[in-house]
Structures are given as structure tokens and as C-alpha cells.
Amino acid sequence: MATIPAPSYVPPHGLLAGKSVLVTAAAGAGIGFAAARRAAEEGARAVLVSDVHERRLTEAVAELRRTTGLQAVHGLLCDVSRQEQVDALFAEAAERLGAIDVLINNAGLGTSCRLVDMPDEEWQRVVDVTLTGTFRMTRAALRAMQPHGRGVIVNNASVLGWRAQAEQAHYAAAKAGVMALTRCAALEAAEFGVRVNAVAPSIAIHAFLKKSASDALLDELAAKEAFGRAAEPWEVANVMVFLASDYSSYMTGEVVSVSSQRA
């Protein structure tokens, strides 16, 4: 099957004009960085990005300022598996952003291991970052957003929350948990005017993913997509921005598949 190339980068439309945005795991060239860049391009008044890699985070902040022209881009180290670091991140967000309008929960961790060979420590680490980290961030965001009567949380799930893949039991279970967390949190937050949704990408190739999966597997998965290619990270970020914007004002508790997979 022929590969259909990615379209041209979509120009901004002011979807997040005047909003403050917090994005986790935004260093490097993955979905988190793409979401932060897209938020700045879509008119956010301030963006705070976090990650666990200090050098890459510093580089990401500089690159976002340079490419988008938004100087109100800030960075802070944060390991979402550490509650004290999550608390510090939200304290910094309150100082830098004031009220937080949008949280994009992008932090996650994936490895490849057959279930029978998986040690408890590997299972727990993946679940703690991917699911419990999203819980910690969501809890903190709701505590900050609910008194203001507004706010949007966008979680990064995965189609593996629905579908099976060998050597991904821990990651798939964590992402299915993110989906369930999204739906339950949305019901609790609705009365306060806060929306919670998620995206579920199939495959978006970036440097971090290449470290956790072989080239052969990534090529195989990309070939199964209807377009014969993986998504560009910014194509996933576009859907995140839509969910964060007022254009999706009636959507909450939804998990949107960002996928071109054939039936």
C-alpha cells in the first residue's frame, strides 16, 4: 500500500487565545513538546512545561520561545511519580500563570517486556508514571481549577487502552486506567465547570518512542495505519488543542482516538 505523506503544518487559528497552559513531559521532540508549541502558536498567554530531563527541558523552553515568539514560556523539572515535585510544579504554576486554564497530562513511561518475565519493579514504575502520575496531576489541577469555576484537562492515553499488543501488558493496563480516570474525573469535575478529556493516539514516531521499541516493530505498526505512516507528533497535538479549546465546550469524559488504523 502506498504511503500518504503528512499534510503541511496547520496554521494557527487562535484556539487558546489568552489562556494559560501547563504541559508535562514536554522536553524533546515528542507529543508533549508539540502540544506546548501548538498552545503557544494558538495564542496562549503563558505556557509552563515540565520534564525530568534538565538539559532537554532548558533546550525546549529556548526553542519554544524562539519558534513561537512567546516569551512567557517557563520550565520546571518534575517527576510526576513524586508527589512533592507535583506540589512544587503547581506552586510554580500559580506564581507564573496565575489561574491554570489548561493542563495537558502527557507524562508516561513505556518499556517492552513479556508478562512472564516482568519484575514487579518494572510493572510498578510504568504504572506509577503513566497512570498514578496522571492521577496526581489531575487531582492537583482540579484543586486549583474548581474554585475558579473553569478549566480543561487533556490526558494522553493510547489505543493500547483498547487493543492488545504483546510485551505491553503494563503500559496497556496503565493507559486503560488513564481512560477510566478521565471518565470518572470528568463526572466529578462537571459541576465545577471543569472538563476532562483524553486522546488515544495509535502511533506517533518520536525519539523517546524509538528508545522503547525496535525499528522493526515501529515500521510494522506504521504500515498497519490507513495512511501507511505514523502520525506526526503535531497531528496528535492538534487534537489536544481542540479538546483544550472552547470549540469542544460540550465534550467531557471522552477519549478521542487519534488513529488511521484500518478495521
C-alpha positions as CSV (number, residue, x, y, z in Angstrom):
1,M,0.0,0.0,0.0
2,A,1.2,3.5,-0.9
3,T,2.2,5.8,1.9
4,I,0.3,9.0,2.1
5,P,2.6,11.8,3.3
6,A,1.8,14.0,6.2
7,P,0.0,17.3,5.3
8,S,1.5,20.7,5.7
9,Y,1.7,22.1,9.2
10,V,-1.6,23.6,10.1
11,P,-1.5,27.4,10.6
12,P,-2.9,28.6,14.0
13,H,-6.4,29.9,14.5
14,G,-6.2,31.4,18.0
15,L,-7.9,28.5,19.7
16,L,-6.2,29.1,23.0
17,A,-6.1,32.9,22.9
18,G,-5.5,34.4,26.3
19,K,-5.3,31.0,28.1
20,S,-2.5,29.7,30.4
21,V,-1.3,26.1,29.7
22,L,0.7,23.6,31.7
23,V,2.2,20.6,29.8
24,T,4.0,17.7,31.4
25,A,6.8,15.7,29.7
26,A,7.3,18.5,27.1
27,A,11.1,18.2,26.6
28,G,12.5,16.6,23.4
29,A,10.6,16.2,20.2
30,G,7.6,14.2,21.2
31,I,3.9,14.9,21.6
32,G,4.4,17.0,24.8
33,F,6.7,19.4,23.0
34,A,4.4,19.6,20.0
35,A,1.4,20.3,22.3
36,A,3.3,23.1,24.1
37,R,4.4,24.6,20.8
38,R,0.9,24.4,19.4
39,A,-0.6,26.0,22.5
40,A,1.8,28.9,22.2
41,E,1.0,29.3,18.5
42,E,-2.7,29.2,19.2
43,G,-2.4,32.3,21.3
44,A,-1.8,31.1,24.9
45,R,-0.7,34.0,27.1
46,A,1.7,31.8,29.0
47,V,3.0,28.2,28.9
48,L,4.7,26.2,31.6
49,V,6.4,23.0,30.6
50,S,7.8,20.3,32.8
51,D,10.0,17.2,32.4
52,V,12.5,15.1,34.2
53,H,15.4,15.9,31.9
54,E,17.1,19.2,32.9
55,R,19.2,19.8,29.8
56,R,16.4,18.9,27.3
57,L,13.9,21.0,29.3
58,T,16.1,24.0,29.1
59,E,16.5,23.5,25.4
60,A,12.8,23.0,24.9
61,V,12.0,26.3,26.7
62,A,14.5,28.2,24.5
63,E,13.2,26.5,21.3
64,L,9.6,27.3,22.2
65,R,10.4,31.0,22.8
66,R,12.4,31.2,19.6
67,T,10.0,29.4,17.3
68,T,6.7,30.8,18.6
69,G,7.7,34.3,19.7
70,L,6.0,33.8,23.1
71,Q,8.5,34.8,25.8
72,A,6.2,33.7,28.6
73,V,7.4,30.1,28.3
74,H,8.7,28.7,31.6
75,G,10.1,25.3,32.5
76,L,10.4,23.3,35.7
77,L,11.7,19.9,36.5
78,C,9.1,17.5,37.7
79,D,8.9,13.7,38.1
80,V,5.1,13.0,38.3
81,S,5.8,9.9,40.3
82,R,6.9,12.2,43.2
83,Q,4.1,14.0,45.0
84,E,6.4,16.7,46.4
85,Q,7.5,17.5,42.9
86,V,3.9,17.7,41.6
87,D,3.2,20.1,44.5
88,A,6.2,22.2,43.6
89,L,5.1,22.3,39.9
90,F,1.6,23.6,40.8
91,A,3.1,26.2,43.2
92,E,5.3,27.4,40.3
93,A,2.3,27.4,38.0
94,A,0.3,29.5,40.4
95,E,3.1,32.0,40.5
96,R,3.9,32.0,36.8
97,L,0.5,31.5,35.3
98,G,-2.0,32.7,37.9
99,A,-5.1,30.6,37.3
100,I,-4.4,27.5,35.2
101,D,-6.7,27.3,32.3
102,V,-5.4,24.1,30.6
103,L,-3.4,21.1,31.8
104,I,-2.1,18.6,29.3
105,N,-1.1,15.4,31.0
106,N,1.5,13.9,28.6
107,A,3.9,12.2,31.0
108,G,4.1,8.4,30.5
109,L,6.6,5.6,30.5
110,G,6.8,2.6,28.3
111,T,9.1,-0.5,28.1
112,S,8.8,-3.8,26.3
113,C,8.7,-7.0,28.3
114,R,6.7,-10.2,28.2
115,L,4.4,-10.6,31.2
116,V,6.1,-13.8,32.4
117,D,9.4,-12.1,32.5
118,M,8.3,-8.8,34.0
119,P,9.6,-8.0,37.5
120,D,7.3,-6.2,39.9
121,E,9.6,-3.1,39.8
122,E,9.1,-2.7,36.0
123,W,5.3,-3.0,36.3
124,Q,5.1,-0.6,39.2
125,R,7.4,2.0,37.5
126,V,5.3,2.1,34.3
127,V,2.0,2.3,36.2
128,D,3.3,4.9,38.7
129,V,4.4,7.3,36.0
130,T,1.7,6.7,33.4
131,L,-1.4,6.2,35.5
132,T,-0.7,7.3,39.0
133,G,1.3,10.3,37.8
134,T,-1.8,11.3,35.7
135,F,-3.9,10.9,38.8
136,R,-1.6,13.1,40.9
137,M,-1.6,15.8,38.3
138,T,-5.3,15.7,37.7
139,R,-6.0,15.8,41.5
140,A,-3.8,18.9,41.8
141,A,-5.3,20.6,38.8
142,L,-8.9,20.0,40.0
143,R,-8.0,21.5,43.3
144,A,-6.6,24.6,41.5
145,M,-9.3,24.9,38.8
146,Q,-12.6,24.1,40.7
147,P,-12.6,27.2,42.9
148,H,-12.3,29.3,39.7
149,G,-15.2,27.5,38.0
150,R,-13.3,26.7,34.8
151,G,-10.5,24.7,33.4
152,V,-9.7,21.9,31.0
153,I,-7.6,18.8,31.5
154,V,-6.5,16.8,28.5
155,N,-4.9,13.4,29.2
156,N,-2.7,11.4,26.8
157,A,-3.9,7.8,26.7
158,S,-3.3,5.3,23.9
159,V,-5.2,2.9,21.6
160,L,-3.5,0.2,23.6
161,G,-6.0,1.0,26.3
162,W,-8.5,-0.7,24.0
163,R,-6.2,-3.0,21.9
164,A,-3.8,-5.8,22.8
165,Q,-0.1,-5.9,21.9
166,A,2.5,-8.4,23.1
167,E,5.0,-7.2,25.6
168,Q,2.8,-4.2,26.6
169,A,0.7,-5.5,29.4
170,H,1.9,-2.9,31.9
171,Y,1.7,0.0,29.5
172,A,-1.7,-1.0,28.1
173,A,-3.1,-1.5,31.6
174,A,-1.9,1.9,32.7
175,K,-3.4,3.6,29.6
176,A,-6.7,1.8,30.1
177,G,-6.6,3.2,33.6
178,V,-6.0,6.7,32.2
179,M,-9.1,6.3,30.1
180,A,-11.2,5.3,33.2
181,L,-9.7,8.0,35.3
182,T,-10.6,10.5,32.6
183,R,-14.3,9.4,32.5
184,C,-14.6,9.4,36.3
185,A,-12.8,12.7,36.9
186,A,-15.0,14.3,34.2
187,L,-18.2,13.4,36.1
188,E,-16.9,14.8,39.4
189,A,-15.5,18.0,37.8
190,A,-18.5,18.9,35.6
191,E,-20.4,20.6,38.4
192,F,-17.5,23.0,38.8
193,G,-17.3,23.9,35.1
194,V,-14.1,21.9,34.5
195,R,-13.8,19.5,31.6
196,V,-11.6,16.4,31.4
197,N,-11.0,14.5,28.1
198,A,-8.3,12.4,26.6
199,V,-6.7,11.5,23.3
200,A,-5.7,7.9,22.4
201,P,-3.0,8.0,19.7
202,S,-2.2,4.9,17.7
203,I,1.4,5.6,16.8
204,A,3.3,8.9,16.6
205,I,7.0,8.4,15.9
206,H,9.5,10.5,18.0
207,A,12.8,9.9,19.7
208,F,11.5,8.7,23.0
209,L,9.3,6.0,21.4
210,K,12.3,4.8,19.4
211,K,14.1,4.1,22.7
212,S,11.4,1.8,23.9
213,A,10.5,-0.2,20.7
214,S,12.5,-1.6,17.9
215,D,12.6,-0.1,14.4
216,A,11.1,-3.3,13.0
217,L,8.1,-3.1,15.3
218,L,7.5,0.6,14.7
219,D,7.7,0.1,10.9
220,E,5.2,-2.8,11.3
221,L,2.8,-0.7,13.3
222,A,3.1,2.3,11.0
223,A,2.4,0.0,8.0
224,K,-0.9,-1.0,9.5
225,E,-2.2,2.6,9.5
226,A,-4.6,3.6,6.7
227,F,-2.2,6.3,5.5
228,G,0.7,3.8,5.7
229,R,2.6,6.0,8.1
230,A,2.7,7.0,11.7
231,A,1.3,10.3,12.9
232,E,3.5,13.4,13.3
233,P,3.5,14.5,16.9
234,W,1.9,17.8,15.9
235,E,-1.1,15.9,14.4
236,V,-1.8,14.5,17.9
237,A,-1.2,17.9,19.5
238,N,-3.8,19.4,17.1
239,V,-6.5,17.2,18.7
240,M,-5.3,18.0,22.2
241,V,-5.6,21.7,21.4
242,F,-9.1,21.2,20.1
243,L,-10.1,19.4,23.3
244,A,-8.5,22.2,25.3
245,S,-10.3,24.9,23.4
246,D,-13.8,26.3,23.7
247,Y,-14.7,24.5,20.4
248,S,-15.1,21.3,22.4
249,S,-17.2,23.0,25.2
250,Y,-19.8,20.2,25.3
251,M,-17.2,17.4,25.4
252,T,-16.2,15.9,28.7
253,G,-15.3,12.3,29.8
254,E,-14.5,11.5,26.2
255,V,-11.5,9.5,24.8
256,V,-10.8,10.5,21.2
257,S,-8.9,8.1,19.1
258,V,-6.2,9.8,17.1
259,S,-5.7,6.9,14.7
260,S,-5.9,6.0,11.0
261,Q,-5.8,2.3,11.6
262,R,-7.8,0.1,9.2
263,A,-10.6,-2.1,10.6
